[in-house]
């Protein structure tokens, strides 16, 4: 059974104190707050043609995932409304902006 992870909000000052390798997992939340993605969710990337979806707060495979294949989720459908970016996933059904 999966145990959902929770988003950790940080201030700009807290973000500045993070080690550089952790800053890769930061997303802008509001004008004064940032989000530090928590594991294992921080390793799931966006795709408009995902291989997982969120069910009860957990990423769940919706198709077979081969060994070594990237784990992806559609951020626009999975309740991750905190992210806004130009999508470059390359899928035929790419939404172009999330």
VENCOR-V504354 format. One record per pair of residues at least 6 apart in sequence whose ideal C-beta (glycine too) atoms are under 6 Angstrom apart, sorted by the first residue. I is the first residue (numbers start at 1). J is the second residue. If there is no record, write none. Layout:
BEGIN
i: {I & I}
j: {J & J}
END
This chain:
BEGIN
i: {2 & 4 & 4 & 5 & 5 & 7 & 8 & 9 & 10 & 10 & 15 & 15 & 25 & 25 & 25 & 26 & 26 & 27 & 27 & 28 & 29 & 29 & 35 & 44 & 44 & 44 & 45 & 45 & 46 & 47 & 47 & 48 & 48 & 48 & 48 & 48 & 49 & 50 & 50 & 50 & 51 & 51 & 51 & 52 & 52 & 52 & 52 & 53 & 54 & 59 & 75 & 75 & 76 & 85 & 86 & 87 & 87 & 87 & 87}
j: {58 & 57 & 58 & 38 & 41 & 35 & 36 & 33 & 34 & 36 & 26 & 34 & 36 & 37 & 42 & 34 & 36 & 35 & 83 & 34 & 35 & 82 & 82 & 59 & 71 & 73 & 70 & 72 & 75 & 72 & 89 & 89 & 91 & 93 & 94 & 95 & 91 & 72 & 73 & 74 & 63 & 65 & 72 & 59 & 60 & 61 & 73 & 62 & 78 & 73 & 83 & 98 & 98 & 98 & 97 & 94 & 95 & 96 & 98}
END
